[in-house]
């Protein structure tokens, strides 16, 4: 039996089309951290939502930092 695997991030599918300014990326990252800080670690759905939201914000933050470095 082979299990279907879907990665959290697929660079071809999930390429960022727009890089937000660094200050906005930092603000949104903080907001998402606050939103999910109270997530129940024993609730699979809450952990999945938190993981996806945090992954998206972290990728956005890294893209903003890279854009800032290249200036």
Phi, psi and omega in degrees: 000126180253126179276142176284134181239129174236113181294151177299324181228130174236109185306324180289321182279325190251023181299135179285126180271344185216136177255120180286155176300151184303316182297323177291320179297319178294315180299313181294323178298317178296319179298316181292322175301315179296319181300323187254005181298328182265012181297140180284115183296342180266001180255108183304316182296318178296320180293322178295315178298318180296316181299315181293314180298316181291323177299313180299316181292320180295317178297320178295318179295317179296319177298319179294320178295319179296319178295322179293320179297326184282353179285000000 
